[in-house]
Amino acid sequence: MQRQSEPPEDRAAPQWATSLPLFGLPESFTGLRLVGDREVSRWEERAHSRVTSGTSETFGLVHGGPPGRPGQSYLQVLSSTLPGPEPSALLTAEAERPEPDTSLDEAREFAISISLDGNPVEFRGVRTAAVWACSTNLPGYAIAVIGIRWPTNDLVLVPILDVMPYVEGRNAVIAERRRQASRGS
């Protein structure tokens, strides 16, 4: 599997570079694409006289939305170092968004097969009426998928080698929010 390469310097800042394999919806999806959640953290563990340290990274790509707008449907695909995020923690984070129907009431576990780069992969997760999150660990990385009012049937994820459409989508959403804010003041 190919790794994400750094976008050209004149079009995107280095913060969009990652060594994680990124996945998203196929080109047939014509809706909004934007960079999603991104986190890099360094950790250190001390046990007896031994010190272990490392870095964990998560990089998300969003389809639809954008997140945080009431009533919007969106799908976020997160790639992360192992161990990946737990679906229950992802569901809890989504429930904190200002959405009227993202309650965690009656959350239940589920399993789903998602086509990942043409191969069926089993994911396990947690779902409510409007929100679901699932994840799987693969050799060297983890993939998690979060859906808000997004169907789970026939989900196909493909490798994303160019993040620029996602960066441009993010920039367009930010520009629109700034225009709205300047009209409101």
VMD Tcl script that builds the backbone (N, CA, C; Angstrom):
set m [mol new atoms 555]
animate dup $m
set s [atomselect $m all]
$s set {name element resname resid chain x y z} {
  {N N MET 1 A 0.849 -1.180 0.000}
  {CA C MET 1 A 0.000 0.000 0.000}
  {C C MET 1 A 0.892 1.239 0.000}
  {N N GLN 2 A 0.533 2.222 -0.798}
  {CA C GLN 2 A 1.324 3.440 -0.878}
  {C C GLN 2 A 1.054 4.334 0.319}
  {N N ARG 3 A 2.026 5.122 0.675}
  {CA C ARG 3 A 1.897 6.061 1.779}
  {C C ARG 3 A 1.601 7.455 1.238}
  {N N GLN 4 A 0.969 8.270 2.064}
  {CA C GLN 4 A 0.639 9.652 1.688}
  {C C GLN 4 A 1.912 10.452 1.516}
  {N N SER 5 A 2.007 11.173 0.441}
  {CA C SER 5 A 3.160 12.039 0.250}
  {C C SER 5 A 2.800 13.454 0.671}
  {N N GLU 6 A 3.813 14.244 0.963}
  {CA C GLU 6 A 3.586 15.619 1.396}
  {C C GLU 6 A 3.070 16.456 0.238}
  {N N PRO 7 A 2.019 17.265 0.460}
  {CA C PRO 7 A 1.510 18.127 -0.603}
  {C C PRO 7 A 2.561 19.153 -1.015}
  {N N PRO 8 A 2.446 19.702 -2.221}
  {CA C PRO 8 A 3.401 20.735 -2.650}
  {C C PRO 8 A 3.419 21.893 -1.656}
  {N N GLU 9 A 4.620 22.398 -1.367}
  {CA C GLU 9 A 4.754 23.451 -0.354}
  {C C GLU 9 A 3.984 24.711 -0.678}
  {N N ASP 10 A 3.832 25.023 -1.964}
  {CA C ASP 10 A 3.143 26.265 -2.301}
  {C C ASP 10 A 1.621 26.136 -2.156}
  {N N ARG 11 A 1.090 24.950 -1.950}
  {CA C ARG 11 A -0.354 24.770 -1.854}
  {C C ARG 11 A -0.819 24.397 -0.452}
  {N N ALA 12 A 0.019 23.798 0.365}
  {CA C ALA 12 A -0.422 23.362 1.688}
  {C C ALA 12 A 0.753 23.363 2.658}
  {N N ALA 13 A 0.446 23.627 3.898}
  {CA C ALA 13 A 1.475 23.631 4.939}
  {C C ALA 13 A 1.879 22.195 5.271}
  {N N PRO 14 A 3.080 21.998 5.803}
  {CA C PRO 14 A 3.555 20.660 6.123}
  {C C PRO 14 A 2.687 19.911 7.148}
  {N N GLN 15 A 1.807 20.608 7.882}
  {CA C GLN 15 A 0.982 19.904 8.860}
  {C C GLN 15 A 0.048 18.900 8.197}
  {N N TRP 16 A -0.110 18.960 6.885}
  {CA C TRP 16 A -0.979 18.010 6.200}
  {C C TRP 16 A -0.222 16.770 5.750}
  {N N ALA 17 A 1.075 16.705 6.018}
  {CA C ALA 17 A 1.857 15.531 5.647}
  {C C ALA 17 A 1.703 14.459 6.721}
  {N N THR 18 A 1.647 13.209 6.300}
  {CA C THR 18 A 1.573 12.097 7.231}
  {C C THR 18 A 2.185 10.872 6.578}
  {N N SER 19 A 2.694 9.974 7.383}
  {CA C SER 19 A 3.201 8.708 6.854}
  {C C SER 19 A 2.119 7.626 6.930}
  {N N LEU 20 A 0.962 7.963 7.515}
  {CA C LEU 20 A -0.134 7.002 7.608}
  {C C LEU 20 A -0.810 6.817 6.256}
  {N N PRO 21 A -1.274 5.616 5.966}
  {CA C PRO 21 A -2.100 5.460 4.769}
  {C C PRO 21 A -3.457 6.105 5.036}
  {N N LEU 22 A -3.950 6.892 4.109}
  {CA C LEU 22 A -5.223 7.583 4.274}
  {C C LEU 22 A -6.276 6.949 3.373}
  {N N PHE 23 A -7.520 6.906 3.869}
  {CA C PHE 23 A -8.618 6.329 3.108}
  {C C PHE 23 A -9.791 7.291 3.099}
  {N N GLY 24 A -10.567 7.220 2.036}
  {CA C GLY 24 A -11.754 8.048 1.917}
  {C C GLY 24 A -12.706 7.433 0.920}
  {N N LEU 25 A -13.719 8.194 0.573}
  {CA C LEU 25 A -14.696 7.717 -0.401}
  {C C LEU 25 A -14.124 7.802 -1.810}
  {N N PRO 26 A -14.611 6.960 -2.711}
  {CA C PRO 26 A -14.126 6.993 -4.095}
  {C C PRO 26 A -14.431 8.323 -4.787}
  {N N GLU 27 A -13.816 8.550 -5.937}
  {CA C GLU 27 A -14.028 9.778 -6.710}
  {C C GLU 27 A -15.482 9.973 -7.099}
  {N N SER 28 A -16.271 8.900 -7.110}
  {CA C SER 28 A -17.684 9.023 -7.480}
  {C C SER 28 A -18.474 9.845 -6.460}
  {N N PHE 29 A -17.936 10.006 -5.239}
  {CA C PHE 29 A -18.576 10.870 -4.249}
  {C C PHE 29 A -18.328 12.316 -4.673}
  {N N THR 30 A -19.397 13.075 -4.876}
  {CA C THR 30 A -19.251 14.440 -5.388}
  {C C THR 30 A -19.489 15.512 -4.331}
  {N N GLY 31 A -19.711 15.116 -3.089}
  {CA C GLY 31 A -19.960 16.096 -2.037}
  {C C GLY 31 A -18.683 16.724 -1.506}
  {N N LEU 32 A -18.847 17.485 -0.443}
  {CA C LEU 32 A -17.744 18.192 0.199}
  {C C LEU 32 A -16.730 17.214 0.780}
  {N N ARG 33 A -15.461 17.500 0.594}
  {CA C ARG 33 A -14.347 16.761 1.203}
  {C C ARG 33 A -13.531 17.772 1.985}
  {N N LEU 34 A -13.181 17.455 3.226}
  {CA C LEU 34 A -12.313 18.349 3.981}
  {C C LEU 34 A -11.474 17.595 4.984}
  {N N VAL 35 A -10.367 18.222 5.368}
  {CA C VAL 35 A -9.493 17.643 6.381}
  {C C VAL 35 A -10.272 17.612 7.685}
  {N N GLY 36 A -10.189 16.498 8.378}
  {CA C GLY 36 A -10.929 16.342 9.629}
  {C C GLY 36 A -10.025 16.445 10.833}
  {N N ASP 37 A -10.292 15.589 11.810}
  {CA C ASP 37 A -9.528 15.600 13.058}
  {C C ASP 37 A -8.075 15.235 12.780}
  {N N ARG 38 A -7.179 15.925 13.480}
  {CA C ARG 38 A -5.738 15.697 13.322}
  {C C ARG 38 A -5.099 15.834 14.691}
  {N N GLU 39 A -4.325 14.837 15.072}
  {CA C GLU 39 A -3.662 14.883 16.375}
  {C C GLU 39 A -2.334 14.146 16.293}
  {N N VAL 40 A -1.307 14.765 16.821}
  {CA C VAL 40 A -0.005 14.134 16.975}
  {C C VAL 40 A 0.398 14.338 18.425}
  {N N SER 41 A 0.709 13.252 19.098}
  {CA C SER 41 A 1.120 13.391 20.493}
  {C C SER 41 A 2.316 12.488 20.774}
  {N N ARG 42 A 3.140 12.976 21.645}
  {CA C ARG 42 A 4.311 12.222 22.071}
  {C C ARG 42 A 4.043 11.699 23.478}
  {N N TRP 43 A 4.491 10.484 23.733}
  {CA C TRP 43 A 4.261 9.885 25.034}
  {C C TRP 43 A 5.541 9.253 25.563}
  {N N GLU 44 A 5.560 9.134 26.866}
  {CA C GLU 44 A 6.698 8.509 27.538}
  {C C GLU 44 A 6.165 7.680 28.695}
  {N N GLU 45 A 6.684 6.483 28.827}
  {CA C GLU 45 A 6.260 5.576 29.881}
  {C C GLU 45 A 7.481 5.129 30.668}
  {N N ARG 46 A 7.370 5.179 31.980}
  {CA C ARG 46 A 8.479 4.743 32.835}
  {C C ARG 46 A 8.024 3.547 33.656}
  {N N ALA 47 A 8.766 2.466 33.520}
  {CA C ALA 47 A 8.488 1.266 34.303}
  {C C ALA 47 A 9.816 0.777 34.856}
  {N N HIS 48 A 9.903 0.760 36.175}
  {CA C HIS 48 A 11.140 0.396 36.873}
  {C C HIS 48 A 12.245 1.342 36.427}
  {N N SER 49 A 13.313 0.858 35.859}
  {CA C SER 49 A 14.389 1.760 35.411}
  {C C SER 49 A 14.390 1.930 33.893}
  {N N ARG 50 A 13.331 1.509 33.257}
  {CA C ARG 50 A 13.261 1.559 31.795}
  {C C ARG 50 A 12.298 2.657 31.333}
  {N N VAL 51 A 12.721 3.415 30.322}
  {CA C VAL 51 A 11.880 4.465 29.762}
  {C C VAL 51 A 11.566 4.103 28.308}
  {N N THR 52 A 10.287 4.117 27.988}
  {CA C THR 52 A 9.837 3.867 26.621}
  {C C THR 52 A 9.105 5.118 26.147}
  {N N SER 53 A 9.361 5.528 24.924}
  {CA C SER 53 A 8.661 6.699 24.398}
  {C C SER 53 A 8.256 6.445 22.958}
  {N N GLY 54 A 7.351 7.261 22.497}
  {CA C GLY 54 A 6.894 7.112 21.122}
  {C C GLY 54 A 6.002 8.269 20.720}
  {N N THR 55 A 5.444 8.153 19.542}
  {CA C THR 55 A 4.546 9.165 18.998}
  {C C THR 55 A 3.293 8.472 18.513}
  {N N SER 56 A 2.156 9.067 18.807}
  {CA C SER 56 A 0.912 8.563 18.229}
  {C C SER 56 A 0.351 9.649 17.317}
  {N N GLU 57 A -0.301 9.213 16.252}
  {CA C GLU 57 A -0.815 10.147 15.266}
  {C C GLU 57 A -2.183 9.683 14.790}
  {N N THR 58 A -3.068 10.636 14.570}
  {CA C THR 58 A -4.379 10.383 13.970}
  {C C THR 58 A -4.630 11.460 12.928}
  {N N PHE 59 A -5.139 11.048 11.772}
  {CA C PHE 59 A -5.407 11.971 10.667}
  {C C PHE 59 A -6.758 11.592 10.072}
  {N N GLY 60 A -7.680 12.553 10.024}
  {CA C GLY 60 A -9.021 12.272 9.532}
  {C C GLY 60 A -9.359 13.003 8.248}
  {N N LEU 61 A -10.158 12.349 7.420}
  {CA C LEU 61 A -10.688 12.947 6.197}
  {C C LEU 61 A -12.212 12.885 6.273}
  {N N VAL 62 A -12.863 14.025 6.057}
  {CA C VAL 62 A -14.316 14.142 6.192}
  {C C VAL 62 A -14.958 14.214 4.812}
  {N N HIS 63 A -16.112 13.581 4.715}
  {CA C HIS 63 A -16.900 13.572 3.477}
  {C C HIS 63 A -18.309 14.014 3.840}
  {N N GLY 64 A -18.823 15.034 3.148}
  {CA C GLY 64 A -20.151 15.560 3.470}
  {C C GLY 64 A -20.030 16.639 4.520}
  {N N GLY 65 A -21.139 16.957 5.149}
  {CA C GLY 65 A -21.085 17.902 6.262}
  {C C GLY 65 A -21.156 19.354 5.836}
  {N N PRO 66 A -20.392 20.210 6.445}
  {CA C PRO 66 A -19.313 19.953 7.393}
  {C C PRO 66 A -19.826 19.647 8.801}
  {N N PRO 67 A -18.987 18.994 9.634}
  {CA C PRO 67 A -19.388 18.686 11.001}
  {C C PRO 67 A -19.767 19.952 11.775}
  {N N GLY 68 A -20.697 19.797 12.682}
  {CA C GLY 68 A -21.090 20.917 13.533}
  {C C GLY 68 A -22.265 21.712 13.009}
  {N N ARG 69 A -22.697 21.459 11.799}
  {CA C ARG 69 A -23.888 22.128 11.268}
  {C C ARG 69 A -25.076 21.204 11.485}
  {N N PRO 70 A -26.065 21.637 12.223}
  {CA C PRO 70 A -27.213 20.779 12.525}
  {C C PRO 70 A -27.852 20.205 11.263}
  {N N GLY 71 A -28.157 18.923 11.333}
  {CA C GLY 71 A -28.841 18.247 10.247}
  {C C GLY 71 A -27.950 17.720 9.140}
  {N N GLN 72 A -26.676 18.040 9.158}
  {CA C GLN 72 A -25.776 17.593 8.101}
  {C C GLN 72 A -25.410 16.123 8.287}
  {N N SER 73 A -25.246 15.427 7.185}
  {CA C SER 73 A -24.721 14.062 7.193}
  {C C SER 73 A -23.249 14.128 6.838}
  {N N TYR 74 A -22.448 13.368 7.534}
  {CA C TYR 74 A -21.051 13.301 7.143}
  {C C TYR 74 A -20.413 12.010 7.613}
  {N N LEU 75 A -19.294 11.697 6.980}
  {CA C LEU 75 A -18.517 10.505 7.276}
  {C C LEU 75 A -17.076 10.940 7.463}
  {N N GLN 76 A -16.456 10.535 8.558}
  {CA C GLN 76 A -15.041 10.828 8.770}
  {C C GLN 76 A -14.290 9.510 8.854}
  {N N VAL 77 A -13.184 9.420 8.110}
  {CA C VAL 77 A -12.338 8.237 8.122}
  {C C VAL 77 A -11.021 8.642 8.773}
  {N N LEU 78 A -10.698 7.990 9.882}
  {CA C LEU 78 A -9.488 8.299 10.640}
  {C C LEU 78 A -8.445 7.204 10.426}
  {N N SER 79 A -7.237 7.592 10.115}
  {CA C SER 79 A -6.100 6.674 10.101}
  {C C SER 79 A -5.274 7.009 11.320}
  {N N SER 80 A -4.785 5.996 12.026}
  {CA C SER 80 A -3.984 6.288 13.216}
  {C C SER 80 A -2.959 5.200 13.464}
  {N N THR 81 A -1.969 5.570 14.264}
  {CA C THR 81 A -0.996 4.587 14.703}
  {C C THR 81 A -1.686 3.656 15.691}
  {N N LEU 82 A -1.095 2.505 15.908}
  {CA C LEU 82 A -1.660 1.539 16.846}
  {C C LEU 82 A -1.346 1.922 18.275}
  {N N PRO 83 A -2.181 1.673 19.228}
  {CA C PRO 83 A -3.552 1.199 19.024}
  {C C PRO 83 A -4.437 2.361 18.588}
  {N N GLY 84 A -5.392 2.089 17.760}
  {CA C GLY 84 A -6.280 3.139 17.267}
  {C C GLY 84 A -7.309 3.545 18.299}
  {N N PRO 85 A -8.093 4.568 17.986}
  {CA C PRO 85 A -9.119 5.036 18.920}
  {C C PRO 85 A -10.235 4.007 19.092}
  {N N GLU 86 A -10.773 3.961 20.280}
  {CA C GLU 86 A -11.893 3.064 20.570}
  {C C GLU 86 A -13.182 3.660 20.018}
  {N N PRO 87 A -14.024 2.854 19.384}
  {CA C PRO 87 A -15.289 3.376 18.856}
  {C C PRO 87 A -16.149 4.073 19.909}
  {N N SER 88 A -16.168 3.563 21.136}
  {CA C SER 88 A -16.988 4.204 22.175}
  {C C SER 88 A -16.483 5.608 22.490}
  {N N ALA 89 A -15.167 5.820 22.476}
  {CA C ALA 89 A -14.610 7.159 22.717}
  {C C ALA 89 A -14.946 8.093 21.551}
  {N N LEU 90 A -14.911 7.575 20.334}
  {CA C LEU 90 A -15.268 8.388 19.166}
  {C C LEU 90 A -16.737 8.778 19.202}
  {N N LEU 91 A -17.587 7.836 19.604}
  {CA C LEU 91 A -19.019 8.114 19.693}
  {C C LEU 91 A -19.289 9.175 20.758}
  {N N THR 92 A -18.597 9.071 21.884}
  {CA C THR 92 A -18.747 10.066 22.952}
  {C C THR 92 A -18.332 11.445 22.463}
  {N N ALA 93 A -17.227 11.533 21.725}
  {CA C ALA 93 A -16.767 12.823 21.202}
  {C C ALA 93 A -17.791 13.403 20.228}
  {N N GLU 94 A -18.379 12.584 19.391}
  {CA C GLU 94 A -19.392 13.077 18.444}
  {C C GLU 94 A -20.635 13.556 19.176}
  {N N ALA 95 A -20.981 12.906 20.270}
  {CA C ALA 95 A -22.174 13.300 21.029}
  {C C ALA 95 A -22.001 14.678 21.665}
  {N N GLU 96 A -20.758 15.148 21.796}
  {CA C GLU 96 A -20.508 16.463 22.378}
  {C C GLU 96 A -20.672 17.597 21.365}
  {N N ARG 97 A -20.829 17.264 20.091}
  {CA C ARG 97 A -21.052 18.305 19.081}
  {C C ARG 97 A -22.450 18.884 19.282}
  {N N PRO 98 A -22.672 20.128 18.863}
  {CA C PRO 98 A -23.978 20.763 19.074}
  {C C PRO 98 A -25.028 20.265 18.079}
  {N N GLU 99 A -25.348 19.000 18.169}
  {CA C GLU 99 A -26.338 18.399 17.275}
  {C C GLU 99 A -27.518 17.911 18.114}
  {N N PRO 100 A -28.728 18.083 17.646}
  {CA C PRO 100 A -29.884 17.687 18.435}
  {C C PRO 100 A -30.098 16.179 18.542}
  {N N ASP 101 A -29.580 15.387 17.609}
  {CA C ASP 101 A -29.893 13.960 17.621}
  {C C ASP 101 A -28.670 13.066 17.752}
  {N N THR 102 A -27.615 13.550 18.417}
  {CA C THR 102 A -26.420 12.733 18.596}
  {C C THR 102 A -26.308 12.201 20.014}
  {N N SER 103 A -27.426 11.960 20.654}
  {CA C SER 103 A -27.451 11.423 22.008}
  {C C SER 103 A -26.869 10.008 22.029}
  {N N LEU 104 A -26.296 9.631 23.160}
  {CA C LEU 104 A -25.748 8.289 23.322}
  {C C LEU 104 A -26.764 7.313 23.895}
  {N N ASP 105 A -28.012 7.757 24.039}
  {CA C ASP 105 A -29.050 6.860 24.546}
  {C C ASP 105 A -29.154 5.626 23.655}
  {N N GLU 106 A -29.259 4.488 24.287}
  {CA C GLU 106 A -29.455 3.217 23.596}
  {C C GLU 106 A -28.349 2.879 22.609}
  {N N ALA 107 A -27.112 3.174 22.960}
  {CA C ALA 107 A -25.975 2.786 22.123}
  {C C ALA 107 A -25.839 1.265 22.167}
  {N N ARG 108 A -25.549 0.689 21.009}
  {CA C ARG 108 A -25.392 -0.761 20.945}
  {C C ARG 108 A -24.201 -1.112 20.047}
  {N N GLU 109 A -23.608 -2.254 20.326}
  {CA C GLU 109 A -22.459 -2.706 19.546}
  {C C GLU 109 A -22.925 -3.275 18.209}
  {N N PHE 110 A -22.050 -3.190 17.206}
  {CA C PHE 110 A -22.349 -3.790 15.909}
  {C C PHE 110 A -21.052 -4.152 15.200}
  {N N ALA 111 A -21.166 -4.989 14.189}
  {CA C ALA 111 A -20.036 -5.347 13.337}
  {C C ALA 111 A -20.437 -5.053 11.903}
  {N N ILE 112 A -19.458 -4.682 11.109}
  {CA C ILE 112 A -19.728 -4.324 9.713}
  {C C ILE 112 A -18.522 -4.709 8.863}
  {N N SER 113 A -18.784 -5.138 7.648}
  {CA C SER 113 A -17.729 -5.390 6.683}
  {C C SER 113 A -17.674 -4.168 5.761}
  {N N ILE 114 A -16.494 -3.548 5.683}
  {CA C ILE 114 A -16.290 -2.377 4.832}
  {C C ILE 114 A -15.233 -2.731 3.800}
  {N N SER 115 A -15.474 -2.368 2.549}
  {CA C SER 115 A -14.484 -2.583 1.508}
  {C C SER 115 A -13.372 -1.549 1.684}
  {N N LEU 116 A -12.172 -2.035 1.969}
  {CA C LEU 116 A -11.013 -1.174 2.188}
  {C C LEU 116 A -9.985 -1.517 1.108}
  {N N ASP 117 A -9.783 -0.612 0.171}
  {CA C ASP 117 A -8.861 -0.828 -0.939}
  {C C ASP 117 A -9.213 -2.116 -1.693}
  {N N GLY 118 A -10.522 -2.365 -1.854}
  {CA C GLY 118 A -10.992 -3.517 -2.614}
  {C C GLY 118 A -11.119 -4.807 -1.840}
  {N N ASN 119 A -10.765 -4.797 -0.559}
  {CA C ASN 119 A -10.840 -6.008 0.258}
  {C C ASN 119 A -11.858 -5.834 1.375}
  {N N PRO 120 A -12.709 -6.841 1.617}
  {CA C PRO 120 A -13.644 -6.729 2.738}
  {C C PRO 120 A -12.885 -6.838 4.061}
  {N N VAL 121 A -13.119 -5.872 4.956}
  {CA C VAL 121 A -12.446 -5.841 6.258}
  {C C VAL 121 A -13.513 -5.724 7.333}
  {N N GLU 122 A -13.390 -6.541 8.369}
  {CA C GLU 122 A -14.349 -6.525 9.470}
  {C C GLU 122 A -14.013 -5.398 10.451}
  {N N PHE 123 A -15.000 -4.558 10.730}
  {CA C PHE 123 A -14.894 -3.475 11.704}
  {C C PHE 123 A -15.877 -3.771 12.826}
  {N N ARG 124 A -15.536 -3.366 14.035}
  {CA C ARG 124 A -16.455 -3.477 15.172}
  {C C ARG 124 A -16.692 -2.080 15.711}
  {N N GLY 125 A -17.926 -1.838 16.187}
  {CA C GLY 125 A -18.215 -0.500 16.641}
  {C C GLY 125 A -19.417 -0.387 17.541}
  {N N VAL 126 A -19.862 0.865 17.696}
  {CA C VAL 126 A -20.991 1.225 18.549}
  {C C VAL 126 A -21.861 2.184 17.743}
  {N N ARG 127 A -23.183 2.041 17.890}
  {CA C ARG 127 A -24.090 2.913 17.134}
  {C C ARG 127 A -25.282 3.325 17.968}
  {N N THR 128 A -25.833 4.488 17.601}
  {CA C THR 128 A -27.113 4.961 18.135}
  {C C THR 128 A -28.012 5.176 16.923}
  {N N ALA 129 A -29.135 5.838 17.118}
  {CA C ALA 129 A -30.046 6.062 15.993}
  {C C ALA 129 A -29.405 6.902 14.891}
  {N N ALA 130 A -28.607 7.915 15.243}
  {CA C ALA 130 A -28.065 8.837 14.235}
  {C C ALA 130 A -26.547 8.788 14.082}
  {N N VAL 131 A -25.835 8.192 15.031}
  {CA C VAL 131 A -24.377 8.240 15.048}
  {C C VAL 131 A -23.817 6.832 15.159}
  {N N TRP 132 A -22.741 6.573 14.434}
  {CA C TRP 132 A -22.047 5.297 14.589}
  {C C TRP 132 A -20.543 5.510 14.443}
  {N N ALA 133 A -19.784 4.633 15.080}
  {CA C ALA 133 A -18.327 4.662 14.990}
  {C C ALA 133 A -17.829 3.229 15.042}
  {N N CYS 134 A -16.863 2.915 14.203}
  {CA C CYS 134 A -16.301 1.570 14.190}
  {C C CYS 134 A -14.810 1.662 13.882}
  {N N SER 135 A -14.094 0.588 14.185}
  {CA C SER 135 A -12.654 0.606 13.927}
  {C C SER 135 A -12.141 -0.808 13.695}
  {N N THR 136 A -10.945 -0.853 13.136}
  {CA C THR 136 A -10.234 -2.116 12.955}
  {C C THR 136 A -8.743 -1.830 13.032}
  {N N ASN 137 A -7.997 -2.798 13.520}
  {CA C ASN 137 A -6.539 -2.694 13.545}
  {C C ASN 137 A -5.982 -3.532 12.405}
  {N N LEU 138 A -5.087 -2.938 11.665}
  {CA C LEU 138 A -4.417 -3.601 10.560}
  {C C LEU 138 A -2.928 -3.624 10.867}
  {N N PRO 139 A -2.134 -4.372 10.129}
  {CA C PRO 139 A -0.694 -4.388 10.409}
  {C C PRO 139 A -0.072 -2.991 10.278}
  {N N GLY 140 A 0.346 -2.421 11.402}
  {CA C GLY 140 A 1.045 -1.139 11.414}
  {C C GLY 140 A 0.194 0.099 11.595}
  {N N TYR 141 A -1.133 -0.010 11.507}
  {CA C TYR 141 A -1.994 1.162 11.673}
  {C C TYR 141 A -3.423 0.708 11.956}
  {N N ALA 142 A -4.257 1.680 12.307}
  {CA C ALA 142 A -5.672 1.415 12.570}
  {C C ALA 142 A -6.513 2.348 11.710}
  {N N ILE 143 A -7.722 1.909 11.383}
  {CA C ILE 143 A -8.685 2.731 10.657}
  {C C ILE 143 A -9.952 2.786 11.498}
  {N N ALA 144 A -10.475 3.984 11.673}
  {CA C ALA 144 A -11.759 4.175 12.363}
  {C C ALA 144 A -12.658 4.978 11.435}
  {N N VAL 145 A -13.947 4.707 11.498}
  {CA C VAL 145 A -14.911 5.404 10.651}
  {C C VAL 145 A -16.040 5.895 11.545}
  {N N ILE 146 A -16.425 7.149 11.363}
  {CA C ILE 146 A -17.498 7.763 12.139}
  {C C ILE 146 A -18.536 8.282 11.154}
  {N N GLY 147 A -19.791 7.957 11.401}
  {CA C GLY 147 A -20.865 8.442 10.549}
  {C C GLY 147 A -21.925 9.165 11.356}
  {N N ILE 148 A -22.327 10.321 10.893}
  {CA C ILE 148 A -23.463 11.055 11.456}
  {C C ILE 148 A -24.533 11.057 10.366}
  {N N ARG 149 A -25.649 10.410 10.666}
  {CA C ARG 149 A -26.724 10.289 9.678}
  {C C ARG 149 A -26.190 9.793 8.333}
  {N N TRP 150 A -25.216 8.877 8.374}
  {CA C TRP 150 A -24.609 8.327 7.164}
  {C C TRP 150 A -24.911 6.830 7.112}
  {N N PRO 151 A -25.385 6.315 5.984}
  {CA C PRO 151 A -25.709 4.880 5.907}
  {C C PRO 151 A -24.459 4.008 5.996}
  {N N THR 152 A -24.606 2.827 6.579}
  {CA C THR 152 A -23.479 1.903 6.708}
  {C C THR 152 A -23.457 0.864 5.586}
  {N N ASN 153 A -24.538 0.768 4.820}
  {CA C ASN 153 A -24.590 -0.281 3.803}
  {C C ASN 153 A -23.658 0.025 2.625}
  {N N ASP 154 A -22.985 -1.014 2.158}
  {CA C ASP 154 A -22.126 -0.950 0.969}
  {C C ASP 154 A -21.068 0.147 1.037}
  {N N LEU 155 A -20.458 0.320 2.188}
  {CA C LEU 155 A -19.440 1.363 2.346}
  {C C LEU 155 A -18.128 0.910 1.693}
  {N N VAL 156 A -17.593 1.765 0.824}
  {CA C VAL 156 A -16.353 1.477 0.100}
  {C C VAL 156 A -15.366 2.596 0.398}
  {N N LEU 157 A -14.178 2.224 0.871}
  {CA C LEU 157 A -13.112 3.192 1.138}
  {C C LEU 157 A -11.922 2.869 0.246}
  {N N VAL 158 A -11.330 3.912 -0.308}
  {CA C VAL 158 A -10.201 3.748 -1.225}
  {C C VAL 158 A -9.009 4.543 -0.689}
  {N N PRO 159 A -7.789 4.168 -1.082}
  {CA C PRO 159 A -6.618 4.948 -0.659}
  {C C PRO 159 A -6.700 6.378 -1.213}
  {N N ILE 160 A -6.337 7.332 -0.386}
  {CA C ILE 160 A -6.287 8.737 -0.785}
  {C C ILE 160 A -4.813 9.136 -0.808}
  {N N LEU 161 A -4.319 9.428 -1.988}
  {CA C LEU 161 A -2.905 9.773 -2.145}
  {C C LEU 161 A -2.675 11.272 -2.216}
  {N N ASP 162 A -3.736 12.042 -2.450}
  {CA C ASP 162 A -3.619 13.498 -2.565}
  {C C ASP 162 A -4.619 14.142 -1.614}
  {N N VAL 163 A -4.134 14.803 -0.565}
  {CA C VAL 163 A -5.028 15.445 0.404}
  {C C VAL 163 A -5.487 16.831 -0.039}
  {N N MET 164 A -4.971 17.331 -1.158}
  {CA C MET 164 A -5.302 18.704 -1.551}
  {C C MET 164 A -6.800 18.959 -1.730}
  {N N PRO 165 A -7.600 18.062 -2.304}
  {CA C PRO 165 A -9.040 18.339 -2.363}
  {C C PRO 165 A -9.653 18.514 -0.964}
  {N N TYR 166 A -9.112 17.829 0.025}
  {CA C TYR 166 A -9.594 17.932 1.398}
  {C C TYR 166 A -9.135 19.252 2.039}
  {N N VAL 167 A -7.892 19.646 1.778}
  {CA C VAL 167 A -7.380 20.927 2.283}
  {C C VAL 167 A -8.165 22.074 1.642}
  {N N GLU 168 A -8.402 21.988 0.334}
  {CA C GLU 168 A -9.157 23.034 -0.355}
  {C C GLU 168 A -10.593 23.120 0.157}
  {N N GLY 169 A -11.199 21.970 0.460}
  {CA C GLY 169 A -12.544 21.969 1.045}
  {C C GLY 169 A -12.570 22.630 2.405}
  {N N ARG 170 A -11.577 22.331 3.211}
  {CA C ARG 170 A -11.459 22.970 4.534}
  {C C ARG 170 A -11.311 24.475 4.383}
  {N N ASN 171 A -10.441 24.892 3.468}
  {CA C ASN 171 A -10.225 26.320 3.254}
  {C C ASN 171 A -11.501 27.010 2.781}
  {N N ALA 172 A -12.286 26.345 1.928}
  {CA C ALA 172 A -13.543 26.921 1.443}
  {C C ALA 172 A -14.546 27.080 2.583}
  {N N VAL 173 A -14.621 26.101 3.476}
  {CA C VAL 173 A -15.536 26.192 4.623}
  {C C VAL 173 A -15.112 27.339 5.542}
  {N N ILE 174 A -13.817 27.463 5.799}
  {CA C ILE 174 A -13.323 28.559 6.641}
  {C C ILE 174 A -13.623 29.905 5.995}
  {N N ALA 175 A -13.400 30.027 4.690}
  {CA C ALA 175 A -13.678 31.292 3.995}
  {C C ALA 175 A -15.166 31.638 4.076}
  {N N GLU 176 A -16.030 30.662 3.914}
  {CA C GLU 176 A -17.477 30.902 3.999}
  {C C GLU 176 A -17.873 31.346 5.411}
  {N N ARG 177 A -17.310 30.714 6.427}
  {CA C ARG 177 A -17.609 31.109 7.812}
  {C C ARG 177 A -17.146 32.543 8.082}
  {N N ARG 178 A -15.998 32.912 7.530}
  {CA C ARG 178 A -15.510 34.285 7.707}
  {C C ARG 178 A -16.421 35.284 7.013}
  {N N ARG 179 A -16.896 34.931 5.801}
  {CA C ARG 179 A -17.831 35.831 5.102}
  {C C ARG 179 A -19.111 35.996 5.898}
  {N N GLN 180 A -19.616 34.904 6.439}
  {CA C GLN 180 A -20.850 34.983 7.245}
  {C C GLN 180 A -20.626 35.810 8.502}
  {N N ALA 181 A -19.471 35.643 9.148}
  {CA C ALA 181 A -19.175 36.401 10.362}
  {C C ALA 181 A -19.044 37.887 10.058}
  {N N SER 182 A -18.445 38.233 8.926}
  {CA C SER 182 A -18.272 39.655 8.601}
  {C C SER 182 A -19.608 40.301 8.240}
  {N N ARG 183 A -20.535 39.538 7.692}
  {CA C ARG 183 A -21.878 40.073 7.393}
  {C C ARG 183 A -22.697 40.252 8.667}
  {N N GLY 184 A -22.412 39.402 9.667}
  {CA C GLY 184 A -23.178 39.451 10.904}
  {C C GLY 184 A -22.702 40.507 11.884}
  {N N SER 185 A -21.534 41.096 11.657}
  {CA C SER 185 A -21.025 42.077 12.621}
  {C C SER 185 A -21.183 43.494 12.157}
}
mol reanalyze $m
mol bondsrecalc $m
mol representation Tube
mol addrep $m
